Amino acid sequence: MTDLERIARAICTAQGYDPNMVLAINETEPGQPFGAPVGDIARPMWKQPRFVKAARAAVEAMREPSERMIEAGVRPQDAFADIRWQWKDMIDTVLNEKT
């Protein structure tokens, strides 16, 4: 399970949905009138675009660590360490995941 999936599942659950519930989506061919079916795609609720987008937005909002986060992340023996680059690398890793 990717971090984005874990976050999307948590958002889905927080909004009162079962993240494992499978929905059938009737897709239409681009350029065709609405309701011209191409096929049904079943996907779990957490994979609905609104939950994946919300998960990505939540991670992006955490990309810049606050001063409190930086202070909490630096141990006394690392008094001169700057963990900003480590934090950004961790966030970027999550943002580059495919769902």
N, C-alpha and C positions, 0 to 999 in steps of 0.2 A: 504494500500500500504506500503510495507516495504521500508526501506531506500535504500537497494540494488536495488530494482525495480525503485525507484525514480531516482537513479543515472544512472542505465542502460537506462532508458527512456531518460534522459538528453543527454547521450552520443549518443544514437541512433538519436535523434533529431539534435544534433550538426553535425552529419555526413550526414544530409540531408534526413533521413528516417522518415516515419510516424511510431512511436512506436506501434501504434495500428493495423497496416497493418498485416493481417494474411497470413502466408506462409504455404503451404503444403510441408511437408518433406517426401520424400520416404525413409523409413528406410530399411536396408537389414539385414537379419539374420546373426549373427556372423558366420564366417567360410564359408559363401555362396559367390558365385561370385557377384561382384558389379552389381546392377540392379535386384537382386532377391528380389522382394518386399515382405515385411512382412505386411506392412500397411502404410497408410498415417497418419501422425500426423500433425494437424494444431496447430500452436502456433503464438502468436503475435511477431512482429519483435523484440521488446525489449528483448524477451526471447531467441533470438539466442545466442549461446554460446559466440560469440565474444563480444557481448555487456555486458553480465553478467560477463565474465572474465575481461573485461576492468573496469567495475564498482568495482569489488572486488579489482583489482590492484590499482585503484585510492584511495580506502579506506585504503588499506594496506600501501600505500605511506604516508598517513597522520597519521599513528599509533604513531610515535614519534613526540611529539610537538616540534616546534622550540622555541628558547629562546624568540623570539618576541611574539609567541602565549602564552607562559607562562606568560610573563609580561603583556600582554593584558588581560589575564584571572584572574589576581590577583588584587583585589581592594585594595585601601590604608588600609582599616581596616583589611585586610587579609595579611598584609605585610610578615608574616612568613609562609604563606600557600604554599604548594607545590601541584599544581593541576595535576601533571603528572599522578598520579594513576587514578584520575577521568577521564582524557582524554583517557587513555588507556582502561579503563573500557567501556567508551562510544564507542570507535572504535571497541573493541572486541564484543560488543553487536551487532553492525551492521554486523560484519564479520560472526557472528554465525547465522544470519538470513537465512532462506531458501527462495529461489525464486520460 
